Amino acid sequence: MSKRDESGIKLLDIKCYNPQYHYNHGADWTTSEIEYITTSCDSLVTMSLTLGRTAATISQKKLEFKKAKDNWRGNENS
């Protein structure tokens, strides 16, 4: 069974690049996009549709910032 968002779109539909949904594919990230993905509790489907980026790219970017935050906290305690 595939996960569906309230929009009815399956996660599989937006996980990989689809020009119908991912109009920002390959574009640089804006500060407001980064703020949105790091502070929002929205689902990956909602984020993907809002930002025009794949769910995989959003997940990767969130992980990148989480690792940077964890490293910064580790250096702060040194």
C-alpha positions, 0 to 999 in steps of 0.5 A: 500500500502506497502512502498518500497525502491529503492531496491524494498524490502518492509518495511514489509519484513525487519521489523521483523527478516528474516535470508535472510536479518538479518545476524547481528541479536543479534550481538553487535552494532559496533561504525561504525554502531551506527555512521551510523544510527545516521548520515545517511539519508538513509531509514530504508530499506537501513539501514536494508539491509546494517547492517543486522539488522531489521528495528524495531531494528534500529528504537529502537536504534535510539530512544535510542540515541535520548533520551540520546542526549536529556537528555544530552542537558537537563543536560547541561542547568542545 
